[in-house]
Amino acid sequence: MSEYFQSARIHLNLEDGKNNYILPDYTNQYVVRLKHILEDIENGKGEDIDYIYFSSIALSSATLEYSINYLFSLYYFDAHINITKQGLLWKRFSNKDFVERVSYIVCLISEKKYIIDKNDPTIKSINKMIRLRNMLLHNSNTVQPFSFETEKNGAWGDGDNWYIPVESLVNESEMHSSLQVKENPMSEITKEKCLEYGRAVLDYYDTIVFPYINQEGFYDHSFVHKKRKKH
């Protein structure tokens, strides 16, 4: 069997052959590719391929997002057959951002019996990955302030131009100014972060996604446990 196999959940109406439904599952295809890119990064290919770190963050995020969206569809599919975008459950889900869905989906599909520990290192890594992913994929230039100290430089302007006395220049090329430019989020991606975030997503998949897809139920883990009853 190919490692890129695809499974599906099917509902059959055997009485009249109508109203049959199928829900394909592509989660494995995401996971396999994520494992491959993490292997390449661990083996040092990211040092020679300038886009592999960016691709790793994008693929890790896509794997997690698709898995969560699939779990929601699967829960709805098993319980209600159809997903209606006008339904209350759909609106609750769609109104939550990516970070919120990481926890919300566990509460939903476990019928509020299990919750996510947001202080667990795995979940913290996932949340950091999502923030980095948002900066990378939704980045835009912004005007940033900087200080040009005209008094120290003895500079003056006539409305169109600024003039700086030669004696204010150091080595005829420098002047007193304070310039701090925000780094592009691309510079935040490192080999260590790619491995940390990718492995956190795989851990989430193995603990939450795969067991639910295969109807194995939940079990206590470092970042998921039974909800304590209020006394």
ABEGO torsion letter per residue (X at the ends): XBAABBBBBBBBBAAAGBGBBBBBBAAAAAAAAAAAAAAAAAAGAAAABAAAAAAAAAAAAAAAAAAAAAAAAAAAAAAAGBBBAABAAAAAAAABBAAAAAAAAAAAAAGGABBBBAABAAAAAAAAAAAAAAAAAABBBBBBBBBBBAAAAGBBBAGABBBBBAAABBGGABBBBBBBBBBBAAAABBAAAAAAAAAAAAAAAAAAAAAAAAGAEBBBBAABBBBBBBX
